[in-house]
Amino acid sequence: MKDRKWQYKVETIKQSMWSYKPKKVDGQISERLNRMGMEGWELVAIKPHGYYTQMYLKRPF
């Protein structure tokens, strides 16, 4: 098996970026993740941090 190289990306989302309506928030997050997925990014972890949430993504380099 070849050694695979990865490119990593961290997206930080400020809580105030999203509406406080759960269905709307779900749709906004899904839309953002789908857009990144079309660019080849794969979500590998999420870390909540106070009023921010960090999403860790990777894709083949």
PyMOL Python script that loads the backbone (N, CA, C, O; Angstrom):
from pymol import cmd

cmd.read_pdbstr("""\
ATOM      1  N   MET A   1       0.840  -1.180   0.000  1.00  0.00           N
ATOM      2  CA  MET A   1       0.000   0.000   0.000  1.00  0.00           C
ATOM      3  C   MET A   1       0.886   1.245   0.000  1.00  0.00           C
ATOM      4  O   MET A   1       1.840   1.339   0.772  1.00  0.00           O
ATOM      5  N   LYS A   2       0.568   2.177  -0.854  1.00  0.00           N
ATOM      6  CA  LYS A   2       1.332   3.425  -0.926  1.00  0.00           C
ATOM      7  C   LYS A   2       1.023   4.300   0.282  1.00  0.00           C
ATOM      8  O   LYS A   2      -0.062   4.241   0.861  1.00  0.00           O
ATOM      9  N   ASP A   3       2.005   5.108   0.641  1.00  0.00           N
ATOM     10  CA  ASP A   3       1.745   6.102   1.679  1.00  0.00           C
ATOM     11  C   ASP A   3       0.897   7.203   1.065  1.00  0.00           C
ATOM     12  O   ASP A   3       1.298   7.863   0.106  1.00  0.00           O
ATOM     13  N   ARG A   4      -0.256   7.380   1.628  1.00  0.00           N
ATOM     14  CA  ARG A   4      -1.170   8.399   1.108  1.00  0.00           C
ATOM     15  C   ARG A   4      -0.888   9.724   1.797  1.00  0.00           C
ATOM     16  O   ARG A   4      -0.668   9.765   3.008  1.00  0.00           O
ATOM     17  N   LYS A   5      -0.894  10.800   1.033  1.00  0.00           N
ATOM     18  CA  LYS A   5      -0.684  12.123   1.591  1.00  0.00           C
ATOM     19  C   LYS A   5      -2.021  12.845   1.663  1.00  0.00           C
ATOM     20  O   LYS A   5      -2.857  12.733   0.767  1.00  0.00           O
ATOM     21  N   TRP A   6      -2.202  13.581   2.737  1.00  0.00           N
ATOM     22  CA  TRP A   6      -3.463  14.262   2.983  1.00  0.00           C
ATOM     23  C   TRP A   6      -3.262  15.766   3.121  1.00  0.00           C
ATOM     24  O   TRP A   6      -2.222  16.233   3.585  1.00  0.00           O
ATOM     25  N   GLN A   7      -4.255  16.489   2.719  1.00  0.00           N
ATOM     26  CA  GLN A   7      -4.330  17.924   2.955  1.00  0.00           C
ATOM     27  C   GLN A   7      -5.391  18.114   4.030  1.00  0.00           C
ATOM     28  O   GLN A   7      -6.456  17.500   3.968  1.00  0.00           O
ATOM     29  N   TYR A   8      -5.110  18.952   5.007  1.00  0.00           N
ATOM     30  CA  TYR A   8      -6.045  19.155   6.119  1.00  0.00           C
ATOM     31  C   TYR A   8      -6.568  20.583   6.130  1.00  0.00           C
ATOM     32  O   TYR A   8      -5.909  21.511   5.660  1.00  0.00           O
ATOM     33  N   LYS A   9      -7.766  20.736   6.676  1.00  0.00           N
ATOM     34  CA  LYS A   9      -8.414  22.044   6.730  1.00  0.00           C
ATOM     35  C   LYS A   9      -9.219  22.117   8.019  1.00  0.00           C
ATOM     36  O   LYS A   9      -9.845  21.138   8.425  1.00  0.00           O
ATOM     37  N   VAL A  10      -9.201  23.277   8.656  1.00  0.00           N
ATOM     38  CA  VAL A  10     -10.020  23.513   9.844  1.00  0.00           C
ATOM     39  C   VAL A  10     -10.977  24.652   9.522  1.00  0.00           C
ATOM     40  O   VAL A  10     -10.550  25.744   9.148  1.00  0.00           O
ATOM     41  N   GLU A  11     -12.252  24.397   9.666  1.00  0.00           N
ATOM     42  CA  GLU A  11     -13.290  25.407   9.476  1.00  0.00           C
ATOM     43  C   GLU A  11     -13.834  25.760  10.847  1.00  0.00           C
ATOM     44  O   GLU A  11     -14.279  24.880  11.585  1.00  0.00           O
ATOM     45  N   THR A  12     -13.803  27.031  11.194  1.00  0.00           N
ATOM     46  CA  THR A  12     -14.330  27.482  12.479  1.00  0.00           C
ATOM     47  C   THR A  12     -15.656  28.189  12.234  1.00  0.00           C
ATOM     48  O   THR A  12     -15.743  29.119  11.432  1.00  0.00           O
ATOM     49  N   ILE A  13     -16.672  27.737  12.930  1.00  0.00           N
ATOM     50  CA  ILE A  13     -18.007  28.305  12.782  1.00  0.00           C
ATOM     51  C   ILE A  13     -18.375  29.021  14.071  1.00  0.00           C
ATOM     52  O   ILE A  13     -18.373  28.425  15.149  1.00  0.00           O
ATOM     53  N   LYS A  14     -18.685  30.285  13.952  1.00  0.00           N
ATOM     54  CA  LYS A  14     -19.149  31.050  15.101  1.00  0.00           C
ATOM     55  C   LYS A  14     -20.640  30.781  15.261  1.00  0.00           C
ATOM     56  O   LYS A  14     -21.384  30.826  14.282  1.00  0.00           O
ATOM     57  N   GLN A  15     -21.082  30.505  16.475  1.00  0.00           N
ATOM     58  CA  GLN A  15     -22.473  30.129  16.711  1.00  0.00           C
ATOM     59  C   GLN A  15     -23.441  31.172  16.160  1.00  0.00           C
ATOM     60  O   GLN A  15     -24.515  30.813  15.676  1.00  0.00           O
ATOM     61  N   SER A  16     -23.088  32.437  16.221  1.00  0.00           N
ATOM     62  CA  SER A  16     -23.997  33.482  15.750  1.00  0.00           C
ATOM     63  C   SER A  16     -24.168  33.468  14.235  1.00  0.00           C
ATOM     64  O   SER A  16     -25.041  34.152  13.701  1.00  0.00           O
ATOM     65  N   MET A  17     -23.315  32.671  13.524  1.00  0.00           N
ATOM     66  CA  MET A  17     -23.465  32.554  12.073  1.00  0.00           C
ATOM     67  C   MET A  17     -24.757  31.841  11.707  1.00  0.00           C
ATOM     68  O   MET A  17     -25.299  32.039  10.620  1.00  0.00           O
ATOM     69  N   TRP A  18     -25.243  31.016  12.615  1.00  0.00           N
ATOM     70  CA  TRP A  18     -26.412  30.199  12.335  1.00  0.00           C
ATOM     71  C   TRP A  18     -27.645  30.773  13.026  1.00  0.00           C
ATOM     72  O   TRP A  18     -27.554  31.419  14.070  1.00  0.00           O
ATOM     73  N   SER A  19     -28.768  30.523  12.427  1.00  0.00           N
ATOM     74  CA  SER A  19     -30.041  30.901  13.028  1.00  0.00           C
ATOM     75  C   SER A  19     -30.296  30.016  14.244  1.00  0.00           C
ATOM     76  O   SER A  19     -29.685  28.956  14.377  1.00  0.00           O
ATOM     77  N   TYR A  20     -31.176  30.436  15.116  1.00  0.00           N
ATOM     78  CA  TYR A  20     -31.497  29.624  16.287  1.00  0.00           C
ATOM     79  C   TYR A  20     -32.675  28.684  16.041  1.00  0.00           C
ATOM     80  O   TYR A  20     -33.212  28.101  16.982  1.00  0.00           O
ATOM     81  N   LYS A  21     -33.071  28.539  14.798  1.00  0.00           N
ATOM     82  CA  LYS A  21     -34.126  27.590  14.444  1.00  0.00           C
ATOM     83  C   LYS A  21     -33.454  26.291  14.018  1.00  0.00           C
ATOM     84  O   LYS A  21     -32.759  26.266  13.002  1.00  0.00           O
ATOM     85  N   PRO A  22     -33.646  25.212  14.774  1.00  0.00           N
ATOM     86  CA  PRO A  22     -32.913  23.958  14.525  1.00  0.00           C
ATOM     87  C   PRO A  22     -32.983  23.433  13.090  1.00  0.00           C
ATOM     88  O   PRO A  22     -31.957  23.023  12.547  1.00  0.00           O
ATOM     89  N   LYS A  23     -34.146  23.434  12.469  1.00  0.00           N
ATOM     90  CA  LYS A  23     -34.251  22.904  11.102  1.00  0.00           C
ATOM     91  C   LYS A  23     -33.461  23.763  10.123  1.00  0.00           C
ATOM     92  O   LYS A  23     -32.838  23.246   9.196  1.00  0.00           O
ATOM     93  N   LYS A  24     -33.491  25.074  10.333  1.00  0.00           N
ATOM     94  CA  LYS A  24     -32.744  25.976   9.458  1.00  0.00           C
ATOM     95  C   LYS A  24     -31.243  25.781   9.655  1.00  0.00           C
ATOM     96  O   LYS A  24     -30.475  25.777   8.692  1.00  0.00           O
ATOM     97  N   VAL A  25     -30.835  25.620  10.912  1.00  0.00           N
ATOM     98  CA  VAL A  25     -29.421  25.396  11.228  1.00  0.00           C
ATOM     99  C   VAL A  25     -28.935  24.109  10.567  1.00  0.00           C
ATOM    100  O   VAL A  25     -27.875  24.097   9.942  1.00  0.00           O
ATOM    101  N   ASP A  26     -29.704  23.023  10.699  1.00  0.00           N
ATOM    102  CA  ASP A  26     -29.339  21.749  10.077  1.00  0.00           C
ATOM    103  C   ASP A  26     -29.145  21.908   8.577  1.00  0.00           C
ATOM    104  O   ASP A  26     -28.186  21.384   8.011  1.00  0.00           O
ATOM    105  N   GLY A  27     -30.048  22.626   7.939  1.00  0.00           N
ATOM    106  CA  GLY A  27     -29.955  22.844   6.502  1.00  0.00           C
ATOM    107  C   GLY A  27     -28.721  23.639   6.119  1.00  0.00           C
ATOM    108  O   GLY A  27     -28.061  23.326   5.128  1.00  0.00           O
ATOM    109  N   GLN A  28     -28.401  24.671   6.902  1.00  0.00           N
ATOM    110  CA  GLN A  28     -27.224  25.495   6.617  1.00  0.00           C
ATOM    111  C   GLN A  28     -25.935  24.700   6.784  1.00  0.00           C
ATOM    112  O   GLN A  28     -25.021  24.803   5.965  1.00  0.00           O
ATOM    113  N   ILE A  29     -25.868  23.909   7.848  1.00  0.00           N
ATOM    114  CA  ILE A  29     -24.673  23.097   8.081  1.00  0.00           C
ATOM    115  C   ILE A  29     -24.536  22.042   6.983  1.00  0.00           C
ATOM    116  O   ILE A  29     -23.445  21.839   6.451  1.00  0.00           O
ATOM    117  N   SER A  30     -25.628  21.378   6.647  1.00  0.00           N
ATOM    118  CA  SER A  30     -25.603  20.365   5.586  1.00  0.00           C
ATOM    119  C   SER A  30     -25.164  20.970   4.262  1.00  0.00           C
ATOM    120  O   SER A  30     -24.361  20.376   3.542  1.00  0.00           O
ATOM    121  N   GLU A  31     -25.680  22.138   3.941  1.00  0.00           N
ATOM    122  CA  GLU A  31     -25.315  22.815   2.688  1.00  0.00           C
ATOM    123  C   GLU A  31     -23.814  23.115   2.655  1.00  0.00           C
ATOM    124  O   GLU A  31     -23.152  22.899   1.640  1.00  0.00           O
ATOM    125  N   ARG A  32     -23.295  23.607   3.762  1.00  0.00           N
ATOM    126  CA  ARG A  32     -21.866  23.931   3.835  1.00  0.00           C
ATOM    127  C   ARG A  32     -21.008  22.672   3.716  1.00  0.00           C
ATOM    128  O   ARG A  32     -20.015  22.661   2.988  1.00  0.00           O
ATOM    129  N   LEU A  33     -21.393  21.603   4.437  1.00  0.00           N
ATOM    130  CA  LEU A  33     -20.631  20.357   4.368  1.00  0.00           C
ATOM    131  C   LEU A  33     -20.721  19.725   2.978  1.00  0.00           C
ATOM    132  O   LEU A  33     -19.728  19.193   2.482  1.00  0.00           O
ATOM    133  N   ASN A  34     -21.885  19.774   2.348  1.00  0.00           N
ATOM    134  CA  ASN A  34     -22.034  19.220   1.002  1.00  0.00           C
ATOM    135  C   ASN A  34     -21.175  19.982  -0.007  1.00  0.00           C
ATOM    136  O   ASN A  34     -20.584  19.385  -0.907  1.00  0.00           O
ATOM    137  N   ARG A  35     -21.111  21.295   0.153  1.00  0.00           N
ATOM    138  CA  ARG A  35     -20.287  22.113  -0.743  1.00  0.00           C
ATOM    139  C   ARG A  35     -18.804  21.721  -0.584  1.00  0.00           C
ATOM    140  O   ARG A  35     -18.082  21.582  -1.571  1.00  0.00           O
ATOM    141  N   MET A  36     -18.370  21.549   0.661  1.00  0.00           N
ATOM    142  CA  MET A  36     -16.981  21.139   0.884  1.00  0.00           C
ATOM    143  C   MET A  36     -16.739  19.711   0.393  1.00  0.00           C
ATOM    144  O   MET A  36     -15.662  19.396  -0.111  1.00  0.00           O
ATOM    145  N   GLY A  37     -17.748  18.853   0.542  1.00  0.00           N
ATOM    146  CA  GLY A  37     -17.640  17.483   0.043  1.00  0.00           C
ATOM    147  C   GLY A  37     -17.452  17.440  -1.464  1.00  0.00           C
ATOM    148  O   GLY A  37     -16.705  16.605  -1.972  1.00  0.00           O
ATOM    149  N   MET A  38     -18.124  18.331  -2.184  1.00  0.00           N
ATOM    150  CA  MET A  38     -17.969  18.395  -3.641  1.00  0.00           C
ATOM    151  C   MET A  38     -16.562  18.850  -4.032  1.00  0.00           C
ATOM    152  O   MET A  38     -16.113  18.600  -5.150  1.00  0.00           O
ATOM    153  N   GLU A  39     -15.872  19.519  -3.107  1.00  0.00           N
ATOM    154  CA  GLU A  39     -14.491  19.944  -3.342  1.00  0.00           C
ATOM    155  C   GLU A  39     -13.504  18.862  -2.900  1.00  0.00           C
ATOM    156  O   GLU A  39     -12.291  19.056  -2.971  1.00  0.00           O
ATOM    157  N   GLY A  40     -14.035  17.714  -2.441  1.00  0.00           N
ATOM    158  CA  GLY A  40     -13.191  16.592  -2.066  1.00  0.00           C
ATOM    159  C   GLY A  40     -12.876  16.492  -0.581  1.00  0.00           C
ATOM    160  O   GLY A  40     -12.136  15.599  -0.168  1.00  0.00           O
ATOM    161  N   TRP A  41     -13.428  17.399   0.233  1.00  0.00           N
ATOM    162  CA  TRP A  41     -13.147  17.384   1.671  1.00  0.00           C
ATOM    163  C   TRP A  41     -14.031  16.369   2.381  1.00  0.00           C
ATOM    164  O   TRP A  41     -15.207  16.212   2.053  1.00  0.00           O
ATOM    165  N   GLU A  42     -13.450  15.685   3.355  1.00  0.00           N
ATOM    166  CA  GLU A  42     -14.170  14.718   4.178  1.00  0.00           C
ATOM    167  C   GLU A  42     -14.104  15.189   5.633  1.00  0.00           C
ATOM    168  O   GLU A  42     -13.020  15.462   6.150  1.00  0.00           O
ATOM    169  N   LEU A  43     -15.250  15.283   6.286  1.00  0.00           N
ATOM    170  CA  LEU A  43     -15.305  15.672   7.687  1.00  0.00           C
ATOM    171  C   LEU A  43     -14.807  14.510   8.534  1.00  0.00           C
ATOM    172  O   LEU A  43     -15.314  13.394   8.432  1.00  0.00           O
ATOM    173  N   VAL A  44     -13.798  14.783   9.381  1.00  0.00           N
ATOM    174  CA  VAL A  44     -13.248  13.706  10.210  1.00  0.00           C
ATOM    175  C   VAL A  44     -13.466  13.937  11.699  1.00  0.00           C
ATOM    176  O   VAL A  44     -13.400  12.989  12.482  1.00  0.00           O
ATOM    177  N   ALA A  45     -13.723  15.179  12.109  1.00  0.00           N
ATOM    178  CA  ALA A  45     -13.955  15.451  13.533  1.00  0.00           C
ATOM    179  C   ALA A  45     -14.616  16.811  13.707  1.00  0.00           C
ATOM    180  O   ALA A  45     -14.488  17.700  12.865  1.00  0.00           O
ATOM    181  N   ILE A  46     -15.323  16.946  14.819  1.00  0.00           N
ATOM    182  CA  ILE A  46     -15.939  18.222  15.206  1.00  0.00           C
ATOM    183  C   ILE A  46     -15.576  18.473  16.658  1.00  0.00           C
ATOM    184  O   ILE A  46     -15.642  17.568  17.490  1.00  0.00           O
ATOM    185  N   LYS A  47     -15.187  19.719  16.960  1.00  0.00           N
ATOM    186  CA  LYS A  47     -14.826  20.070  18.329  1.00  0.00           C
ATOM    187  C   LYS A  47     -15.548  21.353  18.731  1.00  0.00           C
ATOM    188  O   LYS A  47     -15.231  22.425  18.217  1.00  0.00           O
ATOM    189  N   PRO A  48     -16.515  21.256  19.643  1.00  0.00           N
ATOM    190  CA  PRO A  48     -17.162  22.462  20.145  1.00  0.00           C
ATOM    191  C   PRO A  48     -16.204  23.193  21.084  1.00  0.00           C
ATOM    192  O   PRO A  48     -15.487  22.570  21.866  1.00  0.00           O
ATOM    193  N   HIS A  49     -16.204  24.510  20.995  1.00  0.00           N
ATOM    194  CA  HIS A  49     -15.301  25.311  21.821  1.00  0.00           C
ATOM    195  C   HIS A  49     -16.006  26.622  22.170  1.00  0.00           C
ATOM    196  O   HIS A  49     -15.857  27.616  21.460  1.00  0.00           O
ATOM    197  N   GLY A  50     -16.771  26.623  23.259  1.00  0.00           N
ATOM    198  CA  GLY A  50     -17.506  27.830  23.655  1.00  0.00           C
ATOM    199  C   GLY A  50     -18.541  28.205  22.604  1.00  0.00           C
ATOM    200  O   GLY A  50     -19.418  27.408  22.273  1.00  0.00           O
ATOM    201  N   TYR A  51     -18.436  29.417  22.086  1.00  0.00           N
ATOM    202  CA  TYR A  51     -19.373  29.900  21.061  1.00  0.00           C
ATOM    203  C   TYR A  51     -18.930  29.522  19.652  1.00  0.00           C
ATOM    204  O   TYR A  51     -19.555  29.934  18.675  1.00  0.00           O
ATOM    205  N   TYR A  52     -17.869  28.750  19.541  1.00  0.00           N
ATOM    206  CA  TYR A  52     -17.351  28.340  18.249  1.00  0.00           C
ATOM    207  C   TYR A  52     -17.374  26.829  18.143  1.00  0.00           C
ATOM    208  O   TYR A  52     -17.325  26.121  19.148  1.00  0.00           O
ATOM    209  N   THR A  53     -17.448  26.349  16.926  1.00  0.00           N
ATOM    210  CA  THR A  53     -17.306  24.926  16.649  1.00  0.00           C
ATOM    211  C   THR A  53     -16.266  24.799  15.551  1.00  0.00           C
ATOM    212  O   THR A  53     -16.323  25.506  14.545  1.00  0.00           O
ATOM    213  N   GLN A  54     -15.321  23.899  15.745  1.00  0.00           N
ATOM    214  CA  GLN A  54     -14.304  23.663  14.727  1.00  0.00           C
ATOM    215  C   GLN A  54     -14.600  22.344  14.033  1.00  0.00           C
ATOM    216  O   GLN A  54     -14.852  21.325  14.677  1.00  0.00           O
ATOM    217  N   MET A  55     -14.564  22.383  12.719  1.00  0.00           N
ATOM    218  CA  MET A  55     -14.739  21.178  11.904  1.00  0.00           C
ATOM    219  C   MET A  55     -13.399  20.863  11.276  1.00  0.00           C
ATOM    220  O   MET A  55     -12.788  21.720  10.638  1.00  0.00           O
ATOM    221  N   TYR A  56     -12.939  19.631  11.455  1.00  0.00           N
ATOM    222  CA  TYR A  56     -11.669  19.190  10.901  1.00  0.00           C
ATOM    223  C   TYR A  56     -11.955  18.329   9.676  1.00  0.00           C
ATOM    224  O   TYR A  56     -12.716  17.364   9.743  1.00  0.00           O
ATOM    225  N   LEU A  57     -11.331  18.694   8.559  1.00  0.00           N
ATOM    226  CA  LEU A  57     -11.575  18.002   7.303  1.00  0.00           C
ATOM    227  C   LEU A  57     -10.258  17.574   6.678  1.00  0.00           C
ATOM    228  O   LEU A  57      -9.205  18.134   6.980  1.00  0.00           O
ATOM    229  N   LYS A  58     -10.327  16.574   5.803  1.00  0.00           N
ATOM    230  CA  LYS A  58      -9.137  16.140   5.067  1.00  0.00           C
ATOM    231  C   LYS A  58      -9.559  15.726   3.659  1.00  0.00           C
ATOM    232  O   LYS A  58     -10.716  15.399   3.396  1.00  0.00           O
ATOM    233  N   ARG A  59      -8.558  15.757   2.759  1.00  0.00           N
ATOM    234  CA  ARG A  59      -8.758  15.240   1.397  1.00  0.00           C
ATOM    235  C   ARG A  59      -7.417  14.781   0.875  1.00  0.00           C
ATOM    236  O   ARG A  59      -6.379  15.260   1.332  1.00  0.00           O
ATOM    237  N   PRO A  60      -7.416  13.863  -0.075  1.00  0.00           N
ATOM    238  CA  PRO A  60      -6.152  13.401  -0.636  1.00  0.00           C
ATOM    239  C   PRO A  60      -5.399  14.570  -1.266  1.00  0.00           C
ATOM    240  O   PRO A  60      -5.991  15.439  -1.906  1.00  0.00           O
ATOM    241  N   PHE A  61      -4.101  14.570  -1.072  1.00  0.00           N
ATOM    242  CA  PHE A  61      -3.257  15.649  -1.573  1.00  0.00           C
ATOM    243  C   PHE A  61      -2.740  15.297  -2.941  1.00  0.00           C
ATOM    244  O   PHE A  61      -2.005  16.080  -3.543  1.00  0.00           O
TER     245      PHE A  61
END
""", "prot")
cmd.dss("prot")
cmd.show_as("cartoon", "prot")
cmd.util.cbc("prot")
cmd.orient("prot")
